[in-house]
């Protein structure tokens, strides 16, 4: 039996304010991808964060999709 998928989304973009999490321009948000587990998402996050290290306003985030919706029951977590 395959391991249970725990979906994670990696997104990023320039923040309007370094103290917040509001993106400067939603049209420019980088949707990196959806990953089957945290380890894979972390690798993608780390690669993108490293590529943009010179831009202080650029931030990438890992969203725990599996916490928002349980695919087995269809119920919100």
C-alpha positions in Angstrom: 0.0 0.0 0.0 1.3 3.4 -0.9 2.0 6.0 1.7 -0.8 8.5 2.4 -0.5 11.7 0.4 -0.1 14.8 2.5 -0.3 17.5 -0.1 1.7 20.6 0.2 1.7 23.7 -2.0 4.8 25.9 -2.5 4.1 29.5 -3.5 6.0 32.8 -3.3 6.3 36.3 -4.4 7.3 39.8 -3.4 5.7 41.0 -0.1 4.2 44.4 0.3 5.6 44.7 3.8 8.4 42.6 5.3 6.5 42.3 8.5 3.4 40.8 6.8 2.4 38.1 4.4 0.5 40.2 1.9 1.8 39.8 -1.7 2.7 43.0 -3.5 1.0 41.8 -6.8 -1.1 38.7 -6.9 -0.6 38.5 -10.7 3.1 37.9 -10.0 2.7 35.2 -7.3 4.9 32.2 -8.2 3.0 28.9 -7.9 5.9 26.5 -7.6 3.9 23.3 -7.4 2.0 20.8 -5.3 4.0 18.1 -3.6 3.0 14.7 -2.0 4.8 15.3 1.3 6.5 17.9 3.4 10.0 16.7 2.5 9.5 17.2 -1.2 7.8 20.6 -0.7 10.7 21.7 1.6 13.2 20.8 -1.2 11.3 23.0 -3.7 10.9 25.8 -1.1 14.6 25.8 -0.3 15.6 25.9 -4.0 13.3 28.8 -4.7 14.3 30.7 -1.6 18.0 30.3 -2.5 17.4 31.6 -6.0 15.8 34.8 -4.6 18.1 35.4 -1.6 19.2 38.8 -3.0 15.6 40.2 -2.9 14.6 41.0 0.6 10.9 41.3 -0.2 10.7 37.9 -1.9 9.3 35.1 0.3 8.2 31.5 -0.4 5.8 29.6 1.7 4.7 26.0 2.2 1.0 25.6 2.5 -0.2 22.4 4.2 -3.1 21.5 1.9 -3.8 18.3 3.7 -4.8 20.3 6.8 -7.4 22.2 4.8 -9.1 19.2 3.3 -9.0 15.5 4.1 -9.3 13.8 0.7 -10.5 10.6 2.2 -13.6 12.1 3.8 -14.1 15.2 1.8 -14.4 17.1 5.1 -12.5 20.2 6.0 -9.9 19.4 8.6 
